Amino acid sequence: MIFRKTLNLYFMKVFLKSILGVFLICFAIIFLVDLIERIRDLSDQKEFFFLFGVQMALYRTPAIAEQVLPFAILIGSIVAFLNLTRKLELAVTRAAGVSVWQFIKPALFLAAIIGVFTSIAYNPLSIWLQEQSKQMEVQQFSSGKTFRKTGTDNIWFRQEGQDGESILSADRSLNKGLTLIGVTALVFNDDRTFKEQVDAVSANWKDGYWQLNDARVTTADSPPELRTEYRLSTFFTQEQARQQAESTGNLSFWGFSAAIEAAQRAGLNTNRMRLEFQSLLARPLLFAAMVIIAATVSLKLTRLGGASHMVLGGISAGFVLYVLSELVGDFGSNGLLEPALAAWLPALIAFVLGVTVLLYQEDG
């Protein structure tokens, strides 16, 4: 009993070190790439300084790195299996009567724990840091025309109000979608003919209208007019405005339930939010499936060799799983599949296929 407990702890330590090592390498690469991008985009601004760019990149990196977590689990597990094989530790373990399922169990348990932790703790922290980076940039570069578009949100939506129909676009959103940055509004008359274009540094949702700040109003037959404040009427409720302006990437694990419930009360489509929420819930199973895939391509090395081919096969299997997840996710977000099914199905298929292949390899 003590032997099994000690062995399990040792294997968990080996896998944790490998997974953390791979993830930190990915994190560092993403950080450096984003830092270079921040410097390239903002270095010509008078308010920019290097440490500000470092802080922004550091705040943005966790949310981006979250996307590579499954691959970090996969590659880290492959590295751990290869190291255990190279040091003959797996051979000794097998000789001691420990089956493949017994020494994989600590890795599966660790992967599930990492999945739970990243969903309930890492994800909210990364979303909060990303929001902080947006606010930092707005505060630093929001003085009149010195603000420069650096976001990738590319928000577009159509709305109606007491003054007629309008189309809004924005570089990004803050305050859970109720504040827009880098706003352009195309305003139309009641007969849907063009009325005017309004360019503003920011816009805040108010009850019954959008308040556009530091606006420039341009019409077809008059020169541009500068206004400190421009009110654009809207029939959107607060939740409808959030749904239109905010991407699900701005919602953390703990915010999905309330957002989904509010959107349902407002009669809005919630497929995308439900899919993202269920994907977070399915992470433990997905990460466990990555460990199983790593085992199927690594354990045969004790008998057959060919490390490079096995590693390439594992990475290819992970890529196929990623493509499958994206494809099924599109079906779920568009209502062709139940969002919960679309979120859980790829992980479940990968896990079952991995277990089947491992059973065939080990038990015939």
Backbone hydrogen bonds, N-H to C=O, Kabsch-Sander energy under -0.5 kcal/mol:
donor,donor_aa,acceptor,acceptor_aa,energy
5,K,1,M,-2.3
6,T,2,I,-2.6
7,L,3,F,-2.6
8,N,4,R,-2.7
9,L,5,K,-2.3
10,Y,6,T,-2.1
11,F,7,L,-2.6
12,M,8,N,-2.5
13,K,9,L,-2.2
14,V,10,Y,-2.3
15,F,11,F,-2.6
16,L,12,M,-2.6
17,K,13,K,-2.3
18,S,14,V,-1.9
19,I,15,F,-2.8
20,L,16,L,-2.6
21,G,17,K,-2.1
22,V,18,S,-2.4
23,F,19,I,-2.6
24,L,20,L,-2.7
25,I,21,G,-1.8
26,C,22,V,-2.3
27,F,23,F,-2.9
28,A,24,L,-2.4
29,I,25,I,-2.2
30,I,26,C,-2.6
31,F,27,F,-2.5
32,L,28,A,-2.3
33,V,29,I,-2.4
34,D,30,I,-2.7
35,L,31,F,-2.5
36,I,32,L,-2.3
37,E,33,V,-2.0
38,R,34,D,-2.7
39,I,35,L,-2.5
40,R,36,I,-2.4
41,D,37,E,-2.2
42,L,38,R,-2.4
43,S,39,I,-1.8
45,Q,42,L,-2.0
48,F,45,Q,-1.3
52,F,49,F,-0.7
53,G,49,F,-1.6
54,V,50,F,-2.2
55,Q,51,L,-2.4
56,M,52,F,-2.5
57,A,53,G,-2.5
58,L,54,V,-2.4
59,Y,55,Q,-2.1
60,R,56,M,-2.0
61,T,57,A,-2.1
64,I,60,R,-1.3
65,A,61,T,-3.4
66,E,62,P,-1.4
67,Q,64,I,-1.5
68,V,65,A,-1.4
69,L,66,E,-1.0
72,A,68,V,-2.2
73,I,69,L,-2.3
74,L,70,P,-2.3
75,I,71,F,-3.0
76,G,72,A,-2.3
77,S,73,I,-2.1
78,I,74,L,-2.2
79,V,75,I,-2.6
80,A,76,G,-2.2
81,F,77,S,-2.7
82,L,78,I,-2.6
83,N,79,V,-2.4
84,L,80,A,-2.4
85,T,81,F,-2.2
86,R,82,L,-3.0
87,K,83,N,-2.0
88,L,85,T,-1.7
89,E,84,L,-1.7
90,L,84,L,-1.4
92,V,88,L,-2.0
93,T,89,E,-2.1
94,R,90,L,-2.7
95,A,91,A,-2.2
96,A,92,V,-1.5
97,G,94,R,-1.9
98,V,93,T,-1.9
99,S,97,G,-0.6
103,F,99,S,-1.7
104,I,100,V,-1.2
105,K,101,W,-1.2
108,L,104,I,-2.3
109,F,105,K,-2.6
110,L,106,P,-2.5
111,A,107,A,-2.6
112,A,108,L,-2.3
113,I,109,F,-2.2
114,I,110,L,-2.6
115,G,111,A,-2.3
116,V,112,A,-2.3
117,F,113,I,-2.7
118,T,114,I,-2.8
119,S,115,G,-1.5
120,I,116,V,-2.5
121,A,117,F,-2.3
122,Y,117,F,-1.7
123,N,118,T,-2.4
125,L,121,A,-1.9
126,S,122,Y,-2.8
127,I,123,N,-2.2
128,W,124,P,-2.2
129,L,125,L,-2.5
130,Q,126,S,-2.1
131,E,127,I,-2.2
132,Q,128,W,-2.2
133,S,129,L,-2.2
134,K,130,Q,-1.7
135,Q,131,E,-2.2
136,M,132,Q,-2.5
137,E,133,S,-2.0
138,V,134,K,-2.3
139,Q,135,Q,-2.6
140,Q,136,M,-2.0
141,F,137,E,-2.4
142,S,138,V,-1.0
144,G,142,S,-1.3
146,T,143,S,-1.8
147,F,144,G,-0.9
153,D,171,D,-1.0
154,N,171,D,-0.9
155,I,170,A,-2.0
157,F,168,L,-2.1
159,Q,166,S,-2.6
161,G,164,G,-1.7
164,G,161,G,-1.4
166,S,159,Q,-2.3
167,I,186,L,-2.1
168,L,157,F,-2.7
169,S,184,T,-2.3
170,A,155,I,-2.0
171,D,181,I,-2.1
171,D,182,G,-0.6
172,R,181,I,-1.3
174,L,179,T,-3.3
177,G,174,L,-0.8
178,L,174,L,-0.5
178,L,175,N,-1.4
179,T,174,L,-2.0
180,L,203,A,-2.8
181,I,172,R,-2.3
182,G,201,V,-3.0
183,V,200,A,-1.9
184,T,169,S,-2.4
185,A,198,V,-3.0
186,L,167,I,-2.7
187,V,185,A,-0.6
187,V,196,E,-3.0
188,F,165,E,-2.6
189,N,193,T,-3.2
192,R,189,N,-2.1
195,K,187,V,-2.7
196,E,187,V,-1.6
197,Q,218,T,-3.1
198,V,185,A,-2.9
199,D,197,Q,-0.5
199,D,216,R,-2.4
200,A,183,V,-2.7
201,V,213,N,-1.5
201,V,214,D,-0.6
202,S,213,N,-1.0
203,A,180,L,-2.2
204,N,211,Q,-2.3
205,W,178,L,-2.6
206,K,209,Y,-3.1
208,G,206,K,-1.1
209,Y,206,K,-1.3
210,W,232,L,-3.2
211,Q,204,N,-3.2
212,L,210,W,-0.8
212,L,230,Y,-3.4
213,N,202,S,-2.7
213,N,211,Q,-0.5
214,D,228,T,-2.3
215,A,227,R,-2.1
216,R,199,D,-2.8
217,V,225,E,-3.3
218,T,197,Q,-3.1
218,T,216,R,-0.5
219,T,222,S,-0.7
222,S,219,T,-0.6
225,E,217,V,-2.7
227,R,215,A,-3.1
230,Y,212,L,-2.3
232,L,210,W,-2.7
232,L,230,Y,-0.6
233,S,231,R,-0.6
234,T,208,G,-2.0
235,F,160,E,-2.4
241,A,237,T,-2.5
242,R,238,Q,-2.2
243,Q,239,E,-2.5
244,Q,240,Q,-2.1
245,A,241,A,-2.4
246,E,242,R,-2.6
250,N,247,S,-1.8
251,L,248,T,-1.8
255,G,252,S,-1.4
256,F,252,S,-0.8
256,F,253,F,-0.7
259,A,255,G,-1.8
260,I,256,F,-3.1
261,E,257,S,-2.3
262,A,258,A,-2.4
263,A,259,A,-2.3
264,Q,260,I,-2.3
265,R,261,E,-2.0
266,A,262,A,-1.6
267,G,264,Q,-1.2
268,L,263,A,-2.9
274,R,270,T,-2.7
275,L,271,N,-2.3
276,E,272,R,-2.2
277,F,273,M,-2.3
278,Q,274,R,-2.5
279,S,275,L,-2.0
280,L,276,E,-1.7
281,L,277,F,-1.8
282,A,278,Q,-1.9
283,R,280,L,-0.9
286,L,282,A,-2.3
287,F,283,R,-3.1
288,A,284,P,-2.0
289,A,285,L,-2.2
290,M,286,L,-1.8
291,V,287,F,-1.5
292,I,288,A,-2.0
293,I,289,A,-2.5
294,A,290,M,-2.3
295,A,291,V,-2.3
296,T,292,I,-2.2
297,V,293,I,-1.4
298,S,294,A,-0.7
298,S,295,A,-0.7
299,L,295,A,-2.3
301,L,298,S,-1.5
302,T,299,L,-1.3
303,R,300,K,-1.6
304,L,300,K,-2.8
305,G,301,L,-0.7
310,M,306,G,-1.9
311,V,307,A,-2.8
312,L,308,S,-2.3
313,G,309,H,-2.1
314,G,310,M,-2.3
315,I,311,V,-2.4
316,S,312,L,-2.4
317,A,313,G,-2.3
318,G,314,G,-2.2
319,F,315,I,-2.3
320,V,316,S,-2.5
321,L,317,A,-2.2
322,Y,318,G,-2.1
323,V,319,F,-2.6
324,L,320,V,-2.6
325,S,321,L,-2.5
326,E,322,Y,-2.4
327,L,323,V,-2.6
328,V,324,L,-2.8
329,G,325,S,-2.4
330,D,326,E,-2.0
331,F,327,L,-1.6
332,G,328,V,-2.2
333,S,329,G,-2.7
334,N,330,D,-1.5
335,G,332,G,-1.2
336,L,331,F,-2.2
337,L,331,F,-1.3
342,A,338,E,-2.6
343,A,339,P,-1.9
344,W,340,A,-2.0
345,L,341,L,-2.6
348,L,344,W,-2.5
349,I,345,L,-2.9
350,A,346,P,-2.5
351,F,347,A,-2.3
352,V,348,L,-2.6
353,L,349,I,-2.7
354,G,350,A,-2.4
355,V,351,F,-2.5
356,T,352,V,-2.3
357,V,353,L,-2.6
358,L,354,G,-2.4
359,L,355,V,-2.5
360,Y,356,T,-2.2
361,Q,357,V,-2.4
362,E,358,L,-2.6
363,D,359,L,-2.5
364,G,359,L,-0.5
364,G,360,Y,-0.9
